[in-house]
Each structure stands twice: as structure tokens, then as C-alpha cells.
């Protein structure tokens, strides 16, 4: 059974950093791209970014709203994807979901989400 | 990348059919058959309901169907049931090697 479990959320002050983790199980993690999607309180879904599998260079893409501040990385030996968030803003407050994008464009599995609150 | 356009809300009575539209551009919905739909109940993670415009994952009811014409995709739910009440989001892969979501549609079953 595929499972994605996020961790690392919490309360952080504006301008500070936070790193989220997504621990995967139930599939060969290194064969897949991984993505992060967030949802601000009472708002819709927003794609944050993704990392390709090593077979496709392990490169990353980001939404304009986080580019230059957020970094996605992966440790295939541990089946973990990371989201490093720097220079956090109050508008980054959201539930952050880890999800698995397939080559046909859909996100087939989602974690339960972890809440990040940016506030002084 | 601007969000795809969805109606904020739709409603229907049990047994009826409803359709939710999702309008984008030629750089996303119109340019790819990589449109997917997600159902989200309050406090829960999104669930994949439709992928590649009209395909259903295993386990999703055949009451859910999808289609696309030009820059607009649609999700139709037939035989509405109380459990269908949720938020629905469309998503598309884009020409920028990124994804874009719709603003979401709240479905109320009357």
C-alpha cells in the first residue's frame, strides 16, 4: 500500500526557515517524481513544485510564488522528499501536502498534510 | 501561471446530474490531455477522481465522468448522492513544466 507521510510543520516567524519531510512507502521511491501542493486556510490548492526522479536528472521546477525561496530535494536511500522553505512569509501559511505526480499529469497519492503557520 | 477558472459553487438534488467546468488556456487545458479532477472532503486530503481528461482510477464510481473541449474541461457527476458533497478541483499540466489548479467548486447536495 502506497503511503506518504509529511512531517516538520509548525509555527515559525516571518523570515525564518523550516524544512518539511515526506516519508514514502509501498513503492520504489526512486522511480518516481515527487511534488508538493499547499492549501491556505479556507482556500484552494496551489502547486508548489516538484522534483524529477534521478532517471530524469533529479531536477526541480517551482511555482513563481516560491521560486528562489523554496527548495525540493530527495534522498532515495531513505525514501524521503524534502521541502526546504526559507524567507517565510505570512502568506506561506498553509497545509502542505506531499503527492506523487505521474507522467500522465495526475497526482495519484497524497499525504495527510502538515500545517505550517507563519506568524510573529 | 493563473489558476484555472471553476464556478465557486454548484448544487443538485439526490439522483440528479451536475457538471463542473474548468477553463484554462492553450498552454494548459487546451494544450494537453493531462487534466485531472480531485475530490476533497473537509479536513481531508484530495482524492484523485479523473485523470487524462476522462479516465477513472480503480475504485472510483462510474457516476463520475470527464470530458474536454478546447480550453475547457468538465466533470460530470450523475446520480448525485449525499456523499458526493465536497470540494472539487481540476488540475492541468502546463507548457512550463508545471501544474496549475482550478480555484475549486463547492458541491452541495440539496
Interface residues (C-beta under 8 A of the other chain):
Chain A: X35 X37 X44 X45 X46 X47 X50 X61 X62 X63 X64 X97 X101 X102 X104 X105 X106 X107 X108 X110 X111 X112 X113
Chain B: X1 X3 X32 X34 X35 X36 X38 X40 X45 X46 X47 X48 X51 X52 X57 X89 X91 X92 X93 X96 X97 X98 X99 X100 X101 X102 X103 X104
